[in-house]
Amino acid sequence: MARKVLRTKLCDMLDIEYPILSAGMGPTLIGEKTGAPVQLVVAVSEAGGLGVLGGAGYTIDELREEIRKIKKMTDKPFGVDLLLPNKLVEVPGEVGAGPEEIPLSQALAFIPQEHRDWLDKIKSEMGLPDVDLMVQMKTTTMCPKEAVRVCLDEKVPLFCAGLGNPGFMVAEAHSLGMKVLGVTGNSKNAKRMADAGVDIIVAQGHEGGGHTGRIGTMALLPMAMDAAAPKPVLAAGGIGDGRGIAAALAMGCQGVWMGTRFLATKEGGALDINKQRILESNDEGTRVSQAYTGKTLRASYNKFHDLWDSAGLAPVPFPMQVLISSALMAGFIETGKLDYVGGLAGQVSGLIKEIKPAGQLLEELVEETVEILSVTLPGSVIVK
Ligand SMILES: Cc1cc2nc3c(=O)[nH]c(=O)nc-3n(C[C@H](O)[C@H](O)[C@H](O)COP(=O)(O)O)c2cc1C
């Protein structure tokens, strides 16, 4: 059967066949596996979409290696996603004004004594092994300037900032032939990023997995498009099948950025327990919590949410809360307390009933979307 055609201007801009991006997804907080690993990126890009590596869980050296692996495995365009801690943006650095690194020596000073006391209490009550607060300290999120430099040196076709405004590196990225994408949950930041020269804006609604804002996707998209115009906007948050993609395109989006649906694929990098939670989930199976990173973040509901709520502690500002949650997660996994292990996932989990190869999923998404836009919609809506 001939391949379906589903194109928008985004396809010309990124030199891809379909306007479907698999979202950048970082690790399951323990640094062992990443949500969007090389295999997922390659599968999606080879199938005609654009795969985005979740760079947040790697060390600097690993990030470089993973990018080089992708280049060896495909000559199609791909992206790399990093988290740029917001409060550290605007500090002069070697890549224009960008996020500054947090010196390792100062990291522990960000964690108040009462939080450490709580960790010790949980550790002894639950019989957890020694909690290593530094387990995440060498990841790209803690040294974003260096990580951005790797992406520039490697001339990654699409640089993606899942948090923070990547405007500081746009000029250099463009001079190297790269494009820059920024993710936001409100129209104010959509405009800020568009004004800063960012090429593509992802507007992610409250429904989405991972860090999430307060505005639902349906309300956010038209406002983000108005704010970012004429820059292309991609829809994110709650898109799991061709119905969601068709709706986003009908609203005027140039494409979609899908996380949870691509996480639950053969190549998606979640722990087995997290994939299982997605498959078993219904539409109420996820919750938003600051327990993971200090920012509001959506994950499959698990007992860690209640444990953190019962602590009565204020979250430590991003990204330092990650040190606490990662240390606990590592302990829960090591001792088999999987009821307390959380995976980032969106409300669309309730729609996902099967783990498929990512390439097959992409093909099906395209077919469903084309069918809706070319057959179902014209057959069910009368317009004059
Ligand atoms: C497991 C997982 C990990 C994520 N990690 C990141 C990340 O490291 N960086 C980022 O920009 N967004 C991250 N996100 C958010 C996604 O990039 C995307 O915006 C979101 O999944 C879209 O909503 P959806 O899950 O409803 O498709 C993550 C999402 C999930 C589900």
The ligand as an SDF file (V2000), in Angstrom:
LIG
                    3D

 31 33  0  0  0  0  0  0  0  0999 V2000
    8.6510    9.9070   30.7480 C   0  0  0  0  0  0  0  0  0  0  0  0
    8.6440   11.3490   30.3530 C   0  0  0  0  0  0  0  0  0  0  0  0
    9.8120   12.0750   30.4890 C   0  0  0  0  0  0  0  0  0  0  0  0
    9.8530   13.4080   30.1080 C   0  0  0  0  0  0  0  0  0  0  0  0
   11.0320   14.0760   30.1970 N   0  0  0  0  0  0  0  0  0  0  0  0
   11.1380   15.2890   29.6240 C   0  0  0  0  0  0  0  0  0  0  0  0
   12.4010   15.9130   29.5130 C   0  0  0  0  0  0  0  0  0  0  0  0
   13.4180   15.3920   29.9560 O   0  0  0  0  0  0  0  0  0  0  0  0
   12.4620   17.1060   28.8780 N   0  0  0  0  0  0  0  0  0  0  0  0
   11.3260   17.6910   28.3630 C   0  0  0  0  0  0  0  0  0  0  0  0
   11.4320   18.7240   27.7170 O   0  0  0  0  0  0  0  0  0  0  0  0
   10.1160   17.1480   28.5190 N   0  0  0  0  0  0  0  0  0  0  0  0
   10.0030   15.9490   29.0890 C   0  0  0  0  0  0  0  0  0  0  0  0
    8.7800   15.3460   29.1500 N   0  0  0  0  0  0  0  0  0  0  0  0
    7.6170   16.0150   28.5360 C   0  0  0  0  0  0  0  0  0  0  0  0
    7.5210   15.6330   27.0570 C   0  0  0  0  0  0  0  0  0  0  0  0
    8.6020   16.1750   26.3310 O   0  0  0  0  0  0  0  0  0  0  0  0
    6.2180   16.1340   26.4080 C   0  0  0  0  0  0  0  0  0  0  0  0
    6.1550   17.5320   26.4740 O   0  0  0  0  0  0  0  0  0  0  0  0
    4.9700   15.5290   27.0220 C   0  0  0  0  0  0  0  0  0  0  0  0
    5.1550   14.1440   27.2280 O   0  0  0  0  0  0  0  0  0  0  0  0
    3.7640   15.7660   26.1080 C   0  0  0  0  0  0  0  0  0  0  0  0
    2.5840   15.3100   26.6790 O   0  0  0  0  0  0  0  0  0  0  0  0
    2.0190   13.8000   26.4820 P   0  0  0  0  0  0  0  0  0  0  0  0
    2.7860   12.9760   27.4450 O   0  0  0  0  0  0  0  0  0  0  0  0
    0.5830   13.9220   26.8240 O   0  0  0  0  0  0  0  0  0  0  0  0
    2.2720   13.4090   25.0570 O   0  0  0  0  0  0  0  0  0  0  0  0
    8.6930   14.0400   29.5860 C   0  0  0  0  0  0  0  0  0  0  0  0
    7.5030   13.3110   29.4800 C   0  0  0  0  0  0  0  0  0  0  0  0
    7.4610   11.9770   29.8540 C   0  0  0  0  0  0  0  0  0  0  0  0
    6.1840   11.2170   29.6980 C   0  0  0  0  0  0  0  0  0  0  0  0
  1  2  1  0
  2  3  1  0
  2 30  2  0
  3  4  2  0
  4  5  1  0
  4 28  1  0
  5  6  2  0
  6  7  1  0
  6 13  1  0
  7  8  2  0
  7  9  1  0
  9 10  1  0
 10 11  2  0
 10 12  1  0
 12 13  2  0
 13 14  1  0
 14 15  1  0
 14 28  1  0
 15 16  1  0
 16 17  1  0
 16 18  1  0
 18 19  1  0
 18 20  1  0
 20 21  1  0
 20 22  1  0
 22 23  1  0
 23 24  1  0
 24 25  2  0
 24 26  1  0
 24 27  1  0
 28 29  2  0
 29 30  1  0
 30 31  1  0
M  END
$$$$
